């Protein structure tokens, strides 16, 4: 097995993954604490870590003002860079990626498990718009519209002074404010929380922000992600502020969410990949049958998908109706292995993720 690559964006920010042979990620330094390993399906339901992103109207206004069209454009990745980090216990997982004046590059490495490297640029070929939704594609433009074109959106965030992009989706929740995304799009593993966090649903469908822009009120991740970047828990839930007095669910609708679902089966994955051959301006989908992680490094499931950086956090749905664009979210885009760049992996939504959601929907 070779190294893996996360799907965050812009420079790109690396996602903290478990296992010494997986690519890790998070700006800032790892905490010295070494938590006990807890299997994903038996994690404590109360093991939730929270961050208050904005407390006042002025805080929300500052974030809205921060994301000018020019700044959003600059957050788009030009391409994946070969980045090497020297990772040890308590080490800096991002090395020079976001420190100093910005992104630094170095020759990529493979082989040694102690070396974490971002492999060569991910490329795909099947990225043109499909005339009608296909039940098997590794990457096509979604042009059918429907609910998914509104509920899926782009996330813009800042970590360690650098701006990044991810994907996310609204979900049906009691407070009408919750979106689900990847954990590394919310908190840098054991490192810092994201700042300037904002969600733009339906990005680019009929203008840059067709349904408004929603800033984060409160952010939630599972304890194992916050302590060690455990990839089994690469899930983040964010409670949003209203936009012009309206909840995001009332404006764009929501998707259902499910936990402890049967493994395998057909799934549709959506996101805004921004590295070539994609440009981040269009909603893209993958479709096919899910499979278990062949390396046994995680409890994640894989989906044939050539989406690139920027797609992190995009929803995976079962029972998806291509006519209405409605389905049930049961995973999301998290990472790829470098020796299998045409398969995306997403965390299993078990009890720990259900607890995460229950907390967020009542925030």
Secondary structure as UniProt FT lines:
FT   STRAND          4..6
FT   TURN            10..12
FT   TURN            20..21
FT   HELIX           40..42
FT   TURN            45..46
FT   STRAND          48..52
FT   HELIX           57..66
FT   HELIX           69..74
FT   STRAND          84..86
FT   TURN            89..90
FT   TURN            95..96
FT   TURN            100..101
FT   TURN            113..114
FT   STRAND          115..117
FT   STRAND          137..141
FT   HELIX           148..151
FT   STRAND          152..159
FT   TURN            160..161
FT   STRAND          162..171
FT   TURN            174..175
FT   STRAND          178..181
FT   HELIX           183..185
FT   TURN            189..190
FT   STRAND          195..201
FT   TURN            202..204
FT   TURN            208..211
FT   STRAND          214..222
FT   HELIX           223..228
FT   HELIX           231..233
FT   STRAND          236..240
FT   TURN            244..245
FT   HELIX           248..252
FT   STRAND          255..257
FT   STRAND          266..271
FT   TURN            276..277
FT   STRAND          284..289
FT   STRAND          291..292
FT   TURN            294..295
FT   STRAND          301..304
FT   TURN            309..310
FT   TURN            312..313
FT   STRAND          315..321
FT   TURN            322..325
FT   STRAND          326..332
FT   STRAND          335..337
FT   TURN            338..339
FT   STRAND          340..346
FT   HELIX           351..361
//
